[in-house]
């Protein structure tokens, strides 16, 4: 048995928030677009990663997950996010910080999900 990719689904009450987070802030691109339908969704892609974004108020009300994005250049990612979207930086981890487990991390939040950016 072989798997080639894990594609999480993230639910937003307003999908434009997810697009701001992933497309604008983290520079993913829209690989599949059904945004102008009765049940808006899309797939965003970057560097071999894919994430499905859905607009669904019911699911969004009950799901507030946290994800980790691992990078080899956390300073570049942080500089980009902090300069263009400083309001998205999580107040408890708003700077690149060496964590007790040895990873360097910072975090962003968009009201629906949390994302820790991490470099080992």
VMD Tcl script that builds the backbone (N, CA, C; Angstrom):
set m [mol new atoms 360]
animate dup $m
set s [atomselect $m all]
$s set {name element resname resid chain x y z} {
  {N N UNK 1 A 0.850 -1.174 0.000}
  {CA C UNK 1 A 0.000 0.000 0.000}
  {C C UNK 1 A 0.892 1.232 0.000}
  {N N UNK 2 A 0.562 2.197 -0.846}
  {CA C UNK 2 A 1.353 3.412 -0.949}
  {C C UNK 2 A 0.431 4.621 -1.016}
  {N N UNK 3 A 0.758 5.640 -0.237}
  {CA C UNK 3 A 0.050 6.917 -0.291}
  {C C UNK 3 A 1.011 7.965 -0.826}
  {N N UNK 4 A 0.499 8.926 -1.552}
  {CA C UNK 4 A 1.379 9.948 -2.112}
  {C C UNK 4 A 1.133 11.339 -1.558}
  {N N UNK 5 A -0.009 11.558 -0.900}
  {CA C UNK 5 A -0.301 12.893 -0.399}
  {C C UNK 5 A -1.451 12.833 0.597}
  {N N UNK 6 A -1.402 13.689 1.597}
  {CA C UNK 6 A -2.510 13.898 2.521}
  {C C UNK 6 A -3.062 15.290 2.223}
  {N N UNK 7 A -4.357 15.388 1.950}
  {CA C UNK 7 A -4.969 16.664 1.586}
  {C C UNK 7 A -6.042 16.995 2.624}
  {N N UNK 8 A -5.723 17.881 3.571}
  {CA C UNK 8 A -6.727 18.233 4.577}
  {C C UNK 8 A -7.829 19.118 3.995}
  {N N UNK 9 A -8.982 19.052 4.638}
  {CA C UNK 9 A -10.115 19.916 4.318}
  {C C UNK 9 A -10.298 20.905 5.451}
  {N N UNK 10 A -10.458 22.170 5.098}
  {CA C UNK 10 A -10.657 23.217 6.087}
  {C C UNK 10 A -11.958 23.937 5.754}
  {N N UNK 11 A -12.793 24.110 6.770}
  {CA C UNK 11 A -14.110 24.703 6.588}
  {C C UNK 11 A -14.142 26.118 7.163}
  {N N UNK 12 A -14.654 27.037 6.372}
  {CA C UNK 12 A -14.798 28.441 6.764}
  {C C UNK 12 A -16.254 28.862 6.637}
  {N N UNK 13 A -16.698 29.706 7.543}
  {CA C UNK 13 A -18.017 30.317 7.387}
  {C C UNK 13 A -18.000 31.256 6.185}
  {N N UNK 14 A -16.862 31.881 5.946}
  {CA C UNK 14 A -16.653 32.765 4.799}
  {C C UNK 14 A -15.331 32.352 4.154}
  {N N UNK 15 A -15.395 31.711 3.011}
  {CA C UNK 15 A -14.202 31.162 2.362}
  {C C UNK 15 A -13.171 32.231 2.003}
  {N N UNK 16 A -13.603 33.496 1.909}
  {CA C UNK 16 A -12.643 34.559 1.588}
  {C C UNK 16 A -11.563 34.682 2.660}
  {N N UNK 17 A -11.872 34.300 3.898}
  {CA C UNK 17 A -10.866 34.319 4.970}
  {C C UNK 17 A -9.787 33.280 4.678}
  {N N UNK 18 A -10.189 32.098 4.265}
  {CA C UNK 18 A -9.225 31.063 3.905}
  {C C UNK 18 A -8.383 31.451 2.704}
  {N N UNK 19 A -9.000 32.114 1.732}
  {CA C UNK 19 A -8.247 32.574 0.562}
  {C C UNK 19 A -7.222 33.631 0.955}
  {N N UNK 20 A -7.593 34.518 1.874}
  {CA C UNK 20 A -6.632 35.516 2.347}
  {C C UNK 20 A -5.458 34.828 3.030}
  {N N UNK 21 A -5.752 33.830 3.875}
  {CA C UNK 21 A -4.694 33.139 4.604}
  {C C UNK 21 A -3.769 32.385 3.660}
  {N N UNK 22 A -4.346 31.539 2.824}
  {CA C UNK 22 A -3.512 30.644 2.027}
  {C C UNK 22 A -3.018 31.260 0.722}
  {N N UNK 23 A -3.854 31.980 0.000}
  {CA C UNK 23 A -3.438 32.528 -1.293}
  {C C UNK 23 A -2.671 33.836 -1.101}
  {N N UNK 24 A -3.244 34.768 -0.361}
  {CA C UNK 24 A -2.593 36.064 -0.202}
  {C C UNK 24 A -1.386 35.987 0.736}
  {N N UNK 25 A -1.593 35.503 1.941}
  {CA C UNK 25 A -0.546 35.519 2.958}
  {C C UNK 25 A 0.533 34.462 2.716}
  {N N UNK 26 A 0.144 33.210 2.485}
  {CA C UNK 26 A 1.122 32.124 2.364}
  {C C UNK 26 A 1.479 31.786 0.919}
  {N N UNK 27 A 0.914 32.484 -0.034}
  {CA C UNK 27 A 1.262 32.403 -1.450}
  {C C UNK 27 A 0.996 31.036 -2.090}
  {N N UNK 28 A -0.081 30.374 -1.658}
  {CA C UNK 28 A -0.566 29.194 -2.374}
  {C C UNK 28 A -1.263 29.695 -3.643}
  {N N UNK 29 A -1.475 28.814 -4.602}
  {CA C UNK 29 A -2.249 29.156 -5.789}
  {C C UNK 29 A -3.504 28.290 -5.819}
  {N N UNK 30 A -4.523 28.778 -6.489}
  {CA C UNK 30 A -5.762 28.015 -6.616}
  {C C UNK 30 A -5.584 27.028 -7.765}
  {N N UNK 31 A -5.625 25.739 -7.441}
  {CA C UNK 31 A -5.451 24.696 -8.438}
  {C C UNK 31 A -6.768 24.179 -8.982}
  {N N UNK 32 A -7.811 24.263 -8.188}
  {CA C UNK 32 A -9.153 23.868 -8.612}
  {C C UNK 32 A -10.113 24.877 -8.009}
  {N N UNK 33 A -11.007 25.409 -8.828}
  {CA C UNK 33 A -11.840 26.528 -8.406}
  {C C UNK 33 A -13.317 26.234 -8.651}
  {N N UNK 34 A -14.072 26.108 -7.563}
  {CA C UNK 34 A -15.531 26.051 -7.625}
  {C C UNK 34 A -16.089 27.061 -6.630}
  {N N UNK 35 A -15.488 28.249 -6.645}
  {CA C UNK 35 A -15.860 29.299 -5.702}
  {C C UNK 35 A -17.200 29.936 -6.016}
  {N N UNK 36 A -17.585 29.941 -7.264}
  {CA C UNK 36 A -18.836 30.588 -7.661}
  {C C UNK 36 A -19.956 29.568 -7.846}
  {N N UNK 37 A -20.097 28.680 -6.869}
  {CA C UNK 37 A -21.157 27.674 -6.895}
  {C C UNK 37 A -21.997 27.819 -5.632}
  {N N UNK 38 A -23.035 27.009 -5.526}
  {CA C UNK 38 A -23.882 27.043 -4.321}
  {C C UNK 38 A -23.131 26.579 -3.081}
  {N N UNK 39 A -22.127 25.722 -3.260}
  {CA C UNK 39 A -21.293 25.219 -2.161}
  {C C UNK 39 A -19.829 25.512 -2.498}
  {N N UNK 40 A -19.389 26.755 -2.271}
  {CA C UNK 40 A -18.053 27.162 -2.705}
  {C C UNK 40 A -16.944 26.327 -2.076}
  {N N UNK 41 A -16.007 25.932 -2.933}
  {CA C UNK 41 A -14.788 25.297 -2.457}
  {C C UNK 41 A -13.708 25.456 -3.501}
  {N N UNK 42 A -12.478 25.204 -3.079}
  {CA C UNK 42 A -11.347 25.220 -3.995}
  {C C UNK 42 A -10.238 24.377 -3.402}
  {N N UNK 43 A -9.272 24.068 -4.230}
  {CA C UNK 43 A -8.053 23.402 -3.792}
  {C C UNK 43 A -6.927 24.390 -3.995}
  {N N UNK 44 A -6.154 24.619 -2.944}
  {CA C UNK 44 A -4.991 25.489 -3.052}
  {C C UNK 44 A -3.740 24.623 -2.985}
  {N N UNK 45 A -2.727 25.025 -3.757}
  {CA C UNK 45 A -1.508 24.230 -3.892}
  {C C UNK 45 A -0.272 25.099 -3.710}
  {N N UNK 46 A 0.775 24.473 -3.187}
  {CA C UNK 46 A 2.091 25.123 -3.094}
  {C C UNK 46 A 3.127 24.060 -2.768}
  {N N UNK 47 A 4.166 24.002 -3.555}
  {CA C UNK 47 A 5.321 23.140 -3.279}
  {C C UNK 47 A 4.938 21.685 -3.016}
  {N N UNK 48 A 3.987 21.159 -3.765}
  {CA C UNK 48 A 3.569 19.772 -3.593}
  {C C UNK 48 A 2.523 19.558 -2.516}
  {N N UNK 49 A 2.131 20.604 -1.816}
  {CA C UNK 49 A 1.081 20.527 -0.803}
  {C C UNK 49 A -0.247 20.926 -1.428}
  {N N UNK 50 A -1.316 20.319 -0.974}
  {CA C UNK 50 A -2.663 20.704 -1.399}
  {C C UNK 50 A -3.569 20.754 -0.179}
  {N N UNK 51 A -4.479 21.717 -0.185}
  {CA C UNK 51 A -5.454 21.876 0.891}
  {C C UNK 51 A -6.787 22.218 0.243}
  {N N UNK 52 A -7.843 21.572 0.691}
  {CA C UNK 52 A -9.184 21.887 0.208}
  {C C UNK 52 A -9.817 22.887 1.163}
  {N N UNK 53 A -10.304 23.989 0.624}
  {CA C UNK 53 A -11.000 25.009 1.406}
  {C C UNK 53 A -12.472 24.975 1.030}
  {N N UNK 54 A -13.320 24.890 2.050}
  {CA C UNK 54 A -14.767 24.822 1.847}
  {C C UNK 54 A -15.448 25.958 2.584}
  {N N UNK 55 A -16.533 26.466 2.027}
  {CA C UNK 55 A -17.401 27.381 2.756}
  {C C UNK 55 A -18.572 26.563 3.276}
  {N N UNK 56 A -18.610 26.415 4.615}
  {CA C UNK 56 A -19.676 25.652 5.251}
  {C C UNK 56 A -19.796 26.159 6.683}
  {N N UNK 57 A -20.807 26.969 6.946}
  {CA C UNK 57 A -20.964 27.600 8.254}
  {C C UNK 57 A -21.141 26.587 9.369}
  {N N UNK 58 A -21.879 25.522 9.122}
  {CA C UNK 58 A -22.120 24.510 10.154}
  {C C UNK 58 A -20.814 23.843 10.591}
  {N N UNK 59 A -20.025 23.369 9.641}
  {CA C UNK 59 A -18.759 22.712 9.985}
  {C C UNK 59 A -17.756 23.705 10.567}
  {N N UNK 60 A -17.745 24.910 10.026}
  {CA C UNK 60 A -16.810 25.924 10.521}
  {C C UNK 60 A -17.075 26.258 11.987}
  {N N UNK 61 A -18.335 26.207 12.391}
  {CA C UNK 61 A -18.687 26.530 13.780}
  {C C UNK 61 A -18.126 25.514 14.766}
  {N N UNK 62 A -17.889 24.290 14.313}
  {CA C UNK 62 A -17.442 23.250 15.242}
  {C C UNK 62 A -15.982 22.838 15.056}
  {N N UNK 63 A -15.316 23.327 14.032}
  {CA C UNK 63 A -13.946 22.899 13.768}
  {C C UNK 63 A -12.993 24.089 13.764}
  {N N UNK 64 A -11.987 24.016 14.625}
  {CA C UNK 64 A -10.949 25.052 14.713}
  {C C UNK 64 A -9.585 24.371 14.831}
  {N N UNK 65 A -9.147 23.726 13.773}
  {CA C UNK 65 A -7.909 22.943 13.852}
  {C C UNK 65 A -6.650 23.810 13.831}
  {N N UNK 66 A -5.543 23.170 14.180}
  {CA C UNK 66 A -4.222 23.778 14.054}
  {C C UNK 66 A -3.403 22.907 13.118}
  {N N UNK 67 A -2.671 23.557 12.228}
  {CA C UNK 67 A -1.810 22.858 11.275}
  {C C UNK 67 A -0.388 23.339 11.451}
  {N N UNK 68 A 0.553 22.543 11.000}
  {CA C UNK 68 A 1.957 22.938 10.973}
  {C C UNK 68 A 2.445 22.888 9.541}
  {N N UNK 69 A 3.122 23.935 9.141}
  {CA C UNK 69 A 3.808 23.964 7.857}
  {C C UNK 69 A 5.305 23.977 8.154}
  {N N UNK 70 A 6.021 23.004 7.643}
  {CA C UNK 70 A 7.456 22.897 7.870}
  {C C UNK 70 A 8.172 23.539 6.689}
  {N N UNK 71 A 9.180 24.332 6.983}
  {CA C UNK 71 A 9.950 25.036 5.968}
  {C C UNK 71 A 11.443 24.861 6.229}
  {N N UNK 72 A 12.224 25.136 5.200}
  {CA C UNK 72 A 13.682 25.152 5.351}
  {C C UNK 72 A 14.209 26.570 5.495}
  {N N UNK 73 A 13.324 27.578 5.441}
  {CA C UNK 73 A 13.733 28.980 5.558}
  {C C UNK 73 A 12.671 29.768 6.310}
  {N N UNK 74 A 12.610 29.549 7.607}
  {CA C UNK 74 A 11.572 30.190 8.420}
  {C C UNK 74 A 11.720 31.707 8.445}
  {N N UNK 75 A 12.941 32.196 8.361}
  {CA C UNK 75 A 13.146 33.649 8.378}
  {C C UNK 75 A 12.503 34.311 7.160}
  {N N UNK 76 A 12.613 33.685 5.986}
  {CA C UNK 76 A 11.993 34.235 4.782}
  {C C UNK 76 A 10.470 34.236 4.901}
  {N N UNK 77 A 9.905 33.126 5.386}
  {CA C UNK 77 A 8.450 33.045 5.547}
  {C C UNK 77 A 7.987 34.089 6.559}
  {N N UNK 78 A 8.690 34.173 7.686}
  {CA C UNK 78 A 8.308 35.134 8.725}
  {C C UNK 78 A 8.374 36.572 8.195}
  {N N UNK 79 A 9.438 36.900 7.502}
  {CA C UNK 79 A 9.606 38.253 6.967}
  {C C UNK 79 A 8.441 38.605 6.040}
  {N N UNK 80 A 8.057 37.676 5.188}
  {CA C UNK 80 A 6.957 37.912 4.260}
  {C C UNK 80 A 5.638 38.109 5.007}
  {N N UNK 81 A 5.336 37.221 5.938}
  {CA C UNK 81 A 4.071 37.320 6.684}
  {C C UNK 81 A 4.054 38.572 7.558}
  {N N UNK 82 A 5.127 38.798 8.306}
  {CA C UNK 82 A 5.165 39.929 9.244}
  {C C UNK 82 A 5.092 41.274 8.524}
  {N N UNK 83 A 5.665 41.359 7.333}
  {CA C UNK 83 A 5.659 42.642 6.629}
  {C C UNK 83 A 4.321 42.922 5.946}
  {N N UNK 84 A 3.641 41.892 5.475}
  {CA C UNK 84 A 2.406 42.096 4.719}
  {C C UNK 84 A 1.133 41.819 5.520}
  {N N UNK 85 A 1.206 40.918 6.511}
  {CA C UNK 85 A 0.022 40.506 7.276}
  {C C UNK 85 A 0.333 40.430 8.776}
  {N N UNK 86 A 0.860 41.497 9.372}
  {CA C UNK 86 A 1.228 41.438 10.792}
  {C C UNK 86 A 0.048 41.141 11.707}
  {N N UNK 87 A -1.159 41.505 11.304}
  {CA C UNK 87 A -2.346 41.250 12.118}
  {C C UNK 87 A -2.712 39.782 12.206}
  {N N UNK 88 A -2.115 38.958 11.355}
  {CA C UNK 88 A -2.388 37.523 11.392}
  {C C UNK 88 A -1.437 36.779 12.326}
  {N N UNK 89 A -0.386 37.437 12.792}
  {CA C UNK 89 A 0.551 36.772 13.703}
  {C C UNK 89 A -0.144 36.472 15.029}
  {N N UNK 90 A 0.033 35.261 15.519}
  {CA C UNK 90 A -0.595 34.852 16.781}
  {C C UNK 90 A 0.072 35.603 17.931}
  {N N UNK 91 A -0.707 36.192 18.826}
  {CA C UNK 91 A -0.110 36.986 19.909}
  {C C UNK 91 A 0.802 36.188 20.837}
  {N N UNK 92 A 0.615 34.884 20.941}
  {CA C UNK 92 A 1.457 34.075 21.824}
  {C C UNK 92 A 2.708 33.547 21.146}
  {N N UNK 93 A 2.817 33.709 19.825}
  {CA C UNK 93 A 3.988 33.210 19.102}
  {C C UNK 93 A 4.184 34.077 17.855}
  {N N UNK 94 A 4.325 35.382 18.092}
  {CA C UNK 94 A 4.352 36.355 16.998}
  {C C UNK 94 A 5.737 36.588 16.420}
  {N N UNK 95 A 6.747 35.931 16.962}
  {CA C UNK 95 A 8.110 36.035 16.454}
  {C C UNK 95 A 8.689 34.636 16.330}
  {N N UNK 96 A 9.693 34.500 15.481}
  {CA C UNK 96 A 10.374 33.205 15.370}
  {C C UNK 96 A 11.031 32.921 16.714}
  {N N UNK 97 A 10.673 31.778 17.292}
  {CA C UNK 97 A 11.092 31.429 18.643}
  {C C UNK 97 A 11.623 29.999 18.656}
  {N N UNK 98 A 12.751 29.792 19.314}
  {CA C UNK 98 A 13.271 28.435 19.502}
  {C C UNK 98 A 12.458 27.773 20.602}
  {N N UNK 99 A 11.812 26.678 20.260}
  {CA C UNK 99 A 10.942 25.973 21.197}
  {C C UNK 99 A 11.742 24.928 21.978}
  {N N UNK 100 A 11.268 24.512 23.156}
  {CA C UNK 100 A 11.999 23.533 23.973}
  {C C UNK 100 A 12.301 22.221 23.250}
  {N N UNK 101 A 11.517 21.856 22.245}
  {CA C UNK 101 A 11.725 20.603 21.524}
  {C C UNK 101 A 12.702 20.761 20.361}
  {N N UNK 102 A 13.291 21.957 20.212}
  {CA C UNK 102 A 14.344 22.149 19.231}
  {C C UNK 102 A 13.928 22.763 17.912}
  {N N UNK 103 A 12.651 22.968 17.686}
  {CA C UNK 103 A 12.186 23.587 16.440}
  {C C UNK 103 A 12.086 25.092 16.636}
  {N N UNK 104 A 12.303 25.824 15.565}
  {CA C UNK 104 A 12.040 27.261 15.544}
  {C C UNK 104 A 10.651 27.425 14.944}
  {N N UNK 105 A 9.805 28.263 15.574}
  {CA C UNK 105 A 8.416 28.383 15.158}
  {C C UNK 105 A 7.904 29.810 15.319}
  {N N UNK 106 A 6.893 30.132 14.509}
  {CA C UNK 106 A 6.004 31.262 14.755}
  {C C UNK 106 A 4.624 30.810 14.316}
  {N N UNK 107 A 3.596 31.574 14.671}
  {CA C UNK 107 A 2.235 31.121 14.380}
  {C C UNK 107 A 1.394 32.263 13.822}
  {N N UNK 108 A 0.411 31.867 13.006}
  {CA C UNK 108 A -0.590 32.805 12.512}
  {C C UNK 108 A -1.972 32.242 12.818}
  {N N UNK 109 A -2.939 33.133 12.894}
  {CA C UNK 109 A -4.338 32.746 13.095}
  {C C UNK 109 A -5.202 33.594 12.169}
  {N N UNK 110 A -6.315 33.018 11.748}
  {CA C UNK 110 A -7.219 33.779 10.880}
  {C C UNK 110 A -8.644 33.783 11.408}
  {N N UNK 111 A -8.833 33.403 12.655}
  {CA C UNK 111 A -10.174 33.362 13.238}
  {C C UNK 111 A -10.831 32.003 13.122}
  {N N UNK 112 A -10.362 31.177 12.210}
  {CA C UNK 112 A -10.904 29.833 12.025}
  {C C UNK 112 A -9.882 28.765 12.380}
  {N N UNK 113 A -8.645 28.970 11.939}
  {CA C UNK 113 A -7.596 27.973 12.175}
  {C C UNK 113 A -6.328 28.643 12.689}
  {N N UNK 114 A -5.447 27.814 13.229}
  {CA C UNK 114 A -4.122 28.250 13.600}
  {C C UNK 114 A -3.099 27.518 12.733}
  {N N UNK 115 A -2.047 28.210 12.366}
  {CA C UNK 115 A -0.973 27.594 11.589}
  {C C UNK 115 A 0.342 27.930 12.269}
  {N N UNK 116 A 1.082 26.882 12.629}
  {CA C UNK 116 A 2.442 27.069 13.120}
  {C C UNK 116 A 3.375 26.817 11.957}
  {N N UNK 117 A 4.257 27.761 11.725}
  {CA C UNK 117 A 5.304 27.586 10.728}
  {C C UNK 117 A 6.536 27.146 11.507}
  {N N UNK 118 A 7.175 26.084 11.034}
  {CA C UNK 118 A 8.200 25.411 11.833}
  {C C UNK 118 A 9.410 25.068 10.980}
  {N N UNK 119 A 10.580 25.212 11.589}
  {CA C UNK 119 A 11.823 24.745 10.959}
  {C C UNK 119 A 12.612 23.975 12.018}
  {N N UNK 120 A 12.980 22.756 11.662}
  {CA C UNK 120 A 13.781 21.941 12.575}
  {C C UNK 120 A 15.246 22.248 12.376}
}
mol reanalyze $m
mol bondsrecalc $m
mol representation Tube
mol addrep $m
